[in-house]
Amino acid sequence: MRQERRAIEAAISGDIGGLGGDVTLEDLFAEEWMVEYTDAPSIGAFVAESEFEVTDQESFERIPDAEWDDHVAAHSEFESWRGMLNAAVESYVRTRLLDSETETAFDPDANAPDAER
């Protein structure tokens, strides 16, 4: 578990830009998503179970793209890291939009003037 935690911390130390707030790979690759699309229970396990020694952000970034794509293709439904990441971002955004629509839809005071709240 400790190796998995270090791997995920290394892989997610940077925020994912453009999504607003502090969105990490751990946010994008929710455990439910990982179980559905990969053979790992979490993004940390996915990284830790690779043949690559990931101890920090730099070691994760030094993994040759083609070799990481091979790992992704062998252990997920995706052919490349880019494809896996894009699918996770799409799922994350869709989930966030649905969550915000659900909150608004079920809030009886959402459209009431401030004086009525």
ZADO-1210 file (C-alpha; in nm, 4 decimals, padded with zeros to 6 digits):
<atoms>
<atom x="00.0000" y="00.0000" z="00.0000" code="MET" pos="1"/>
<atom x="00.2856" y="00.2381" z="00.0767" code="ARG" pos="2"/>
<atom x="00.4377" y="00.1801" z="-00.2709" code="GLN" pos="3"/>
<atom x="00.0971" y="00.2485" z="-00.4285" code="GLU" pos="4"/>
<atom x="00.0615" y="00.5718" z="-00.2290" code="ARG" pos="5"/>
<atom x="00.4086" y="00.6929" z="-00.3360" code="ARG" pos="6"/>
<atom x="00.3330" y="00.6070" z="-00.6974" code="ALA" pos="7"/>
<atom x="00.0072" y="00.7983" z="-00.6987" code="ILE" pos="8"/>
<atom x="00.1601" y="01.0959" z="-00.5198" code="GLU" pos="9"/>
<atom x="00.4308" y="01.1074" z="-00.7844" code="ALA" pos="10"/>
<atom x="00.1852" y="01.0707" z="-01.0690" code="ALA" pos="11"/>
<atom x="-00.0558" y="01.3344" z="-00.9411" code="ILE" pos="12"/>
<atom x="00.1656" y="01.5948" z="-00.7842" code="SER" pos="13"/>
<atom x="00.0594" y="01.8471" z="-01.0480" code="GLY" pos="14"/>
<atom x="-00.2952" y="01.9704" z="-01.0855" code="ASP" pos="15"/>
<atom x="-00.4781" y="01.9152" z="-01.4115" code="ILE" pos="16"/>
<atom x="-00.5142" y="02.2559" z="-01.5696" code="GLY" pos="17"/>
<atom x="-00.8280" y="02.3888" z="-01.7270" code="GLY" pos="18"/>
<atom x="-01.0738" y="02.1953" z="-01.5102" code="LEU" pos="19"/>
<atom x="-01.1004" y="02.4514" z="-01.2355" code="GLY" pos="20"/>
<atom x="-00.9922" y="02.4061" z="-00.8793" code="GLY" pos="21"/>
<atom x="-00.7466" y="02.1463" z="-00.7650" code="ASP" pos="22"/>
<atom x="-00.8267" y="01.8501" z="-00.9883" code="VAL" pos="23"/>
<atom x="-00.5749" y="01.5683" z="-00.9656" code="THR" pos="24"/>
<atom x="-00.5392" y="01.2407" z="-01.1492" code="LEU" pos="25"/>
<atom x="-00.6791" y="01.0733" z="-00.8403" code="GLU" pos="26"/>
<atom x="-00.9921" y="01.2875" z="-00.8845" code="ASP" pos="27"/>
<atom x="-01.0117" y="01.2056" z="-01.2548" code="LEU" pos="28"/>
<atom x="-00.9495" y="00.8353" z="-01.2143" code="PHE" pos="29"/>
<atom x="-01.2075" y="00.7539" z="-00.9481" code="ALA" pos="30"/>
<atom x="-01.1901" y="00.4000" z="-00.8143" code="GLU" pos="31"/>
<atom x="-01.5222" y="00.3090" z="-00.9800" code="GLU" pos="32"/>
<atom x="-01.3869" y="00.4322" z="-01.3140" code="TRP" pos="33"/>
<atom x="-01.0624" y="00.2400" z="-01.2727" code="MET" pos="34"/>
<atom x="-01.2443" y="-00.0850" z="-01.1893" code="VAL" pos="35"/>
<atom x="-01.4635" y="-00.0452" z="-01.4975" code="GLU" pos="36"/>
<atom x="-01.1916" y="00.0399" z="-01.7507" code="TYR" pos="37"/>
<atom x="-00.8682" y="-00.1109" z="-01.6147" code="THR" pos="38"/>
<atom x="-00.7467" y="-00.4163" z="-01.4303" code="ASP" pos="39"/>
<atom x="-00.6373" y="-00.2027" z="-01.1324" code="ALA" pos="40"/>
<atom x="-00.8510" y="-00.0863" z="-00.8402" code="PRO" pos="41"/>
<atom x="-00.7057" y="00.2675" z="-00.8410" code="SER" pos="42"/>
<atom x="-00.4759" y="00.4953" z="-01.0388" code="ILE" pos="43"/>
<atom x="-00.2151" y="00.4477" z="-00.7660" code="GLY" pos="44"/>
<atom x="-00.2255" y="00.0713" z="-00.8111" code="ALA" pos="45"/>
<atom x="-00.2167" y="00.1128" z="-01.1888" code="PHE" pos="46"/>
<atom x="00.1064" y="00.3099" z="-01.1624" code="VAL" pos="47"/>
<atom x="00.2554" y="00.0938" z="-00.8857" code="ALA" pos="48"/>
<atom x="00.1812" y="-00.2296" z="-01.0741" code="GLU" pos="49"/>
<atom x="00.3715" y="-00.1121" z="-01.3809" code="SER" pos="50"/>
<atom x="00.7271" y="-00.2257" z="-01.4457" code="GLU" pos="51"/>
<atom x="00.8444" y="00.1305" z="-01.3871" code="PHE" pos="52"/>
<atom x="00.9857" y="00.2575" z="-01.0616" code="GLU" pos="53"/>
<atom x="00.7926" y="00.5727" z="-00.9866" code="VAL" pos="54"/>
<atom x="00.9172" y="00.7588" z="-00.6830" code="THR" pos="55"/>
<atom x="00.8404" y="01.1192" z="-00.7757" code="ASP" pos="56"/>
<atom x="00.6928" y="01.3356" z="-01.0504" code="GLN" pos="57"/>
<atom x="01.0164" y="01.3407" z="-01.2471" code="GLU" pos="58"/>
<atom x="01.0485" y="00.9611" z="-01.2529" code="SER" pos="59"/>
<atom x="00.6897" y="00.9354" z="-01.3763" code="PHE" pos="60"/>
<atom x="00.7599" y="01.1884" z="-01.6505" code="GLU" pos="61"/>
<atom x="01.0781" y="01.0020" z="-01.7560" code="ARG" pos="62"/>
<atom x="00.8839" y="00.6896" z="-01.8525" code="ILE" pos="63"/>
<atom x="00.9097" y="00.6685" z="-02.2313" code="PRO" pos="64"/>
<atom x="00.5713" y="00.7469" z="-02.3872" code="ASP" pos="65"/>
<atom x="00.5657" y="00.4350" z="-02.6031" code="ALA" pos="66"/>
<atom x="00.6421" y="00.2090" z="-02.3056" code="GLU" pos="67"/>
<atom x="00.3766" y="00.3751" z="-02.0877" code="TRP" pos="68"/>
<atom x="00.1282" y="00.3437" z="-02.3763" code="ASP" pos="69"/>
<atom x="00.2127" y="-00.0288" z="-02.3900" code="ASP" pos="70"/>
<atom x="00.1328" y="-00.0596" z="-02.0179" code="HIS" pos="71"/>
<atom x="-00.1938" y="00.1284" z="-02.0672" code="VAL" pos="72"/>
<atom x="-00.2900" y="-00.0893" z="-02.3660" code="ALA" pos="73"/>
<atom x="-00.2096" y="-00.4102" z="-02.1779" code="ALA" pos="74"/>
<atom x="-00.3959" y="-00.3191" z="-01.8581" code="HIS" pos="75"/>
<atom x="-00.6893" y="-00.1066" z="-01.9702" code="SER" pos="76"/>
<atom x="-00.9464" y="-00.0681" z="-02.2440" code="GLU" pos="77"/>
<atom x="-00.7383" y="00.2112" z="-02.3996" code="PHE" pos="78"/>
<atom x="-00.4615" y="00.2050" z="-02.6561" code="GLU" pos="79"/>
<atom x="-00.2691" y="00.4970" z="-02.5086" code="SER" pos="80"/>
<atom x="-00.2269" y="00.7149" z="-02.2025" code="TRP" pos="81"/>
<atom x="-00.3691" y="01.0092" z="-02.3983" code="ARG" pos="82"/>
<atom x="-00.6847" y="00.8086" z="-02.4757" code="GLY" pos="83"/>
<atom x="-00.7193" y="00.6961" z="-02.1148" code="MET" pos="84"/>
<atom x="-00.6650" y="01.0473" z="-01.9810" code="LEU" pos="85"/>
<atom x="-00.9111" y="01.1998" z="-02.2304" code="ASN" pos="86"/>
<atom x="-01.1791" y="00.9456" z="-02.1359" code="ALA" pos="87"/>
<atom x="-01.1250" y="01.0118" z="-01.7660" code="ALA" pos="88"/>
<atom x="-01.1472" y="01.3884" z="-01.8150" code="VAL" pos="89"/>
<atom x="-01.4680" y="01.3480" z="-02.0165" code="GLU" pos="90"/>
<atom x="-01.6190" y="01.1262" z="-01.7477" code="SER" pos="91"/>
<atom x="-01.5128" y="01.3649" z="-01.4714" code="TYR" pos="92"/>
<atom x="-01.6623" y="01.6677" z="-01.6464" code="VAL" pos="93"/>
<atom x="-01.9852" y="01.4818" z="-01.7286" code="ARG" pos="94"/>
<atom x="-02.0185" y="01.3684" z="-01.3668" code="THR" pos="95"/>
<atom x="-01.9565" y="01.7210" z="-01.2357" code="ARG" pos="96"/>
<atom x="-02.2138" y="01.8668" z="-01.4763" code="LEU" pos="97"/>
<atom x="-02.4728" y="01.6079" z="-01.3788" code="LEU" pos="98"/>
<atom x="-02.4011" y="01.6676" z="-01.0094" code="ASP" pos="99"/>
<atom x="-02.4478" y="02.0429" z="-01.0489" code="SER" pos="100"/>
<atom x="-02.7681" y="01.9973" z="-01.2517" code="GLU" pos="101"/>
<atom x="-02.9040" y="01.7555" z="-00.9919" code="THR" pos="102"/>
<atom x="-02.8341" y="01.9995" z="-00.7093" code="GLU" pos="103"/>
<atom x="-03.0143" y="02.2769" z="-00.8965" code="THR" pos="104"/>
<atom x="-03.3029" y="02.0552" z="-01.0046" code="ALA" pos="105"/>
<atom x="-03.3794" y="01.9434" z="-00.6505" code="PHE" pos="106"/>
<atom x="-03.3259" y="02.2773" z="-00.4783" code="ASP" pos="107"/>
<atom x="-03.6732" y="02.4279" z="-00.4350" code="PRO" pos="108"/>
<atom x="-03.5187" y="02.7635" z="-00.3450" code="ASP" pos="109"/>
<atom x="-03.2757" y="02.7750" z="-00.6375" code="ALA" pos="110"/>
<atom x="-03.4906" y="03.0117" z="-00.8458" code="ASN" pos="111"/>
<atom x="-03.6559" y="03.2007" z="-00.5620" code="ALA" pos="112"/>
<atom x="-03.5692" y="03.5663" z="-00.5126" code="PRO" pos="113"/>
<atom x="-03.3337" y="03.6303" z="-00.2234" code="ASP" pos="114"/>
<atom x="-03.6178" y="03.7746" z="-00.0134" code="ALA" pos="115"/>
<atom x="-03.8057" y="03.4429" z="-00.0308" code="GLU" pos="116"/>
<atom x="-03.5131" y="03.2253" z="00.0800" code="ARG" pos="117"/>
</atoms>
